């Protein structure tokens, strides 16, 4: 894996998770994973890139995608893209089950951080799953 990318609507969530990743055992795992936050421009994408373009770039560059986006608004949507192009080798998309709760409930945010690190530490076991919800 070569980094982590979040949707524009999840930048504050990533900042919180990165802060939580500096505590206790999370710090050790985060250091082992050696992931850095990436931007759309890092992946050669414009701010208005379609969900499909973002997903394809993340797969090509082996970058984890974290989102709160769940809908299927047509053929370029993230859900439609996953359904059409997912294979057993593809990285999953991590989706915040309750993005607003992450920002207002410390214990919930910690559960999200813990589960994300657990998934990432064993990422090859989750390839091809399409989408994983956090904290699940």
N, C-alpha and C positions, 0 to 999 in steps of 0.2 A: 504494500500500500504506500502511496506517495503523497498523502495528505488528506485533508478533510475540507469539504466545501459545504456551506450552508446556503439555503435560499435567503434572499434579501430580508424576508420577514422573520428570519431566525438568527440574525446577527447578535442580538442581545442574549439569546439563549446560548449561543456558542461561547460568548464572553463569560457567562455564568458557569458553564460546564468547564471551560478552561481553568477558571478559578478553583472549582471543586477538584479538578484533576491535580491540583498542587497539594492536596491534603492526604496524609497517611499513606495507605497502601496504593491509593489511586496514583500518587506521584510516581511510584516505582513502575507501575504498569504503563503509565503514560510515557515515561522515559524509554521503556523498552520498545514501545510501539513507534516512537520517533516520528509522529505525525505532525505536520505543520498545517495551519489554516491556509487555504488556498482561495483565490478569488476567481471570478469569471475571466478576468483579463489574463490571469496566470494560465488559464486553459485555452486562451486564444478566442474567447467568446465575448460577444457584445452584451451589454446589460439587458437587451430585449431578446436574448436567445430563447428559443422555444424549450419547453421541458425535454423534448426529444434530443435536441442538440446538447443540452446540459448533461443528460443521462449518458449519451454516447461519448462525450468528452470525458466524463468521470470513468466510464468503463475503459476507454482507450488509455487514459493516463493512470488508471488504478487509484483513483481518488474516491474516498468515501463521501457519499451525499447524505446530508442530514436536512430534513425538511419537515414542515407541518402540513404540507400540501397533500390532500387525499383525493381530490375529485377526478372525475373522468370527463373532461369538457371537450372531448373530440379526439381526433387522430394524433394530434401533437401533444396531448396531455401526458403527464408522467405515468398515470395508471395505464393508459392505452399503450404507451411505449414499452412499459414493463411487460404487459401481456403479449405484445407482438414480438419483442426482440430478446426477451430473457432466455438464457441458456444455462446449463449447469455450471459453467465457468464464470458467470457474471457476478459482480459484487451486488449485495443487497442494497436497497435504499433504506435508510433508517428514518422513520417517521415518528415525530412526537405525538403520542396519543392524545395529550392534552397540553398544548403549547402554552396556554395562559397559566395553567397551574404550575408549570415549571418555574415561571417568574415570580410566583407569589407564595409558594409552599416549599420551604427549605428541604423537608424530608422527602418530598416527591422529587425535587430536583436531584437530591442525592441518589435516589433510587434510579433515576434516569441515567445519571453519570455512572453509577455502578454497573448497570445492565449494559450500557454502551461499551464500557471497557471490557466487560466479559465477552460480548459479541466480537469485538475487535481483536481481542487476544487470540480467539480461536476462529478467525474470519473464514478460513478455508472450509470449515464445517457448515457455513451458512451461505456459501456461494450457490447461486441458482434459486434461492428462496424468494427472490423478487422484492419483497418489502417486509421489513421487521419493524414492529411498533415498540416504542419505548414508553414506559419501562418494561412492559410485558413479563 
